[in-house]
């Protein structure tokens, strides 16, 4: 066995029993990037997805003892702080950072997302200790607009004031870089502002996504700061770390989860899970292609002129890059079928959009394929007891590129109240008649296609 010398982050923060924020989130976020976390408990909480009920700051001497023992054992690259629970604990961390000369990421969290304080003692005293003793030692400070407003003494309400706040944290409080997170502003687009002496002001802007239906999110700030700390532990500068963290937190929010009755938890492992899902989908599509090609003799009659594709999407898929399909199609060449391309993410835009839209209405559906319209195939589907639906392409009003597949699924669901296994149309001017087959994965769809073809051939023979 080869022993690995992993980068190490020492995370000093709070224990959140819901597992969505604090040290639990720190560990998952950094681990997803191949970085080990040594968690130092500075604060105990009674907390769920619905709220914060109690806090207990850990004795500062005990915090110091934890840190010193870990630093004797490990060779960490970065210390990352979250909720420290008390001004005394801020002094301990500041002292340790100065004595050991480590890179420092400060996430200035002192209140839960629902507003309750995460500290014992005076909030004003805690903020004052941050400003006087810790921010000046930070290589980067991450803070949301609510926290930033209290830190800098003026309201942070838009991009201009966020830039001003970031500059204040760097120029007046001595941090090397700062990120002001604008997620609390109720706007269609999200923005974060980065500032450092070296790079100046950089604004990161993205579309707001509501994966939680207005229930709110828990752990976003912790996970974001931990991504930054992990990247810094891998020897990246703060700007590179922030750029990567911006991409990762977007995915973490997109694939947020709801294990409790309150706010949703962001998913620190989203990027890893997405990659694993795409790898699984690739294997399934490859297997499905092999099954289809092995049945070429019975399927060739039912391959459309435009060719057949098959696609499988990952859980929670949103875009065609969350789906794997053939980067080409299965087409007819004389009396044989040929595969023009390999399975890859984004490989089939039409079948991907069909499967993605169906998946949103029926989470168990994750795959789709197309066949040429043939009434015998429809009869075979009905003989198998499958749910079958006919859509009339002439009724389609939205003719934007790529909109047809979404329209087909919406139409079927609105008319039926569920997503059928077979959706077909008899074509329209310039549009080939088509059958679409839906299933839980690409292998199931491929097997169903083969069964339909076999029954259709038997029906032809009478």
HELIX and SHEET records of a PDB file:
HELIX    1   1 UNK A   22  UNK A   31  1                                  10    
HELIX    2   2 UNK A   60  UNK A   73  1                                  14    
HELIX    3   3 UNK A   87  UNK A  100  1                                  14    
HELIX    4   4 UNK A  123  UNK A  129  1                                   7    
HELIX    5   5 UNK A  130  UNK A  134  3                                   5    
HELIX    6   6 UNK A  135  UNK A  137  5                                   3    
HELIX    7   7 UNK A  145  UNK A  152  1                                   8    
HELIX    8   8 UNK A  159  UNK A  171  1                                  13    
HELIX    9   9 UNK A  220  UNK A  233  1                                  14    
HELIX   10  10 UNK A  238  UNK A  254  1                                  17    
HELIX   11  11 UNK A  270  UNK A  294  1                                  25    
HELIX   12  12 UNK A  296  UNK A  299  1                                   4    
HELIX   13  13 UNK A  300  UNK A  302  5                                   3    
HELIX   14  14 UNK A  320  UNK A  322  5                                   3    
HELIX   15  15 UNK A  349  UNK A  361  1                                  13    
HELIX   16  16 UNK A  375  UNK A  383  1                                   9    
HELIX   17  17 UNK A  393  UNK A  395  5                                   3    
HELIX   18  18 UNK A  404  UNK A  416  1                                  13    
HELIX   19  19 UNK A  442  UNK A  461  1                                  20    
SHEET    1   A 9 UNK A  51  UNK A  57  0                                        
SHEET    2   A 9 UNK A  35  UNK A  48 -1                                        
SHEET    3   A 9 UNK A   7  UNK A  15  1                                        
SHEET    4   A 9 UNK A  78  UNK A  81  1                                        
SHEET    5   A 9 UNK A 103  UNK A 107  1                                        
SHEET    6   A 9 UNK A 140  UNK A 144  1                                        
SHEET    7   A 9 UNK A 177  UNK A 181  1                                        
SHEET    8   A 9 UNK A 189  UNK A 196 -1                                        
SHEET    9   A 9 UNK A 200  UNK A 207 -1                                        
SHEET    1   B 2 UNK A 217  UNK A 218  0                                        
SHEET    2   B 2 UNK A 264  UNK A 265  1                                        
SHEET    1   C 7 UNK A 343  UNK A 345  0                                        
SHEET    2   C 7 UNK A 323  UNK A 326 -1                                        
SHEET    3   C 7 UNK A 310  UNK A 313 -1                                        
SHEET    4   C 7 UNK A 367  UNK A 372 -1                                        
SHEET    5   C 7 UNK A 434  UNK A 439 -1                                        
SHEET    6   C 7 UNK A 422  UNK A 425 -1                                        
SHEET    7   C 7 UNK A 388  UNK A 390  1                                        
SHEET    1   D 2 UNK A 330  UNK A 333  0                                        
SHEET    2   D 2 UNK A 336  UNK A 339 -1                                        
END                                                                             
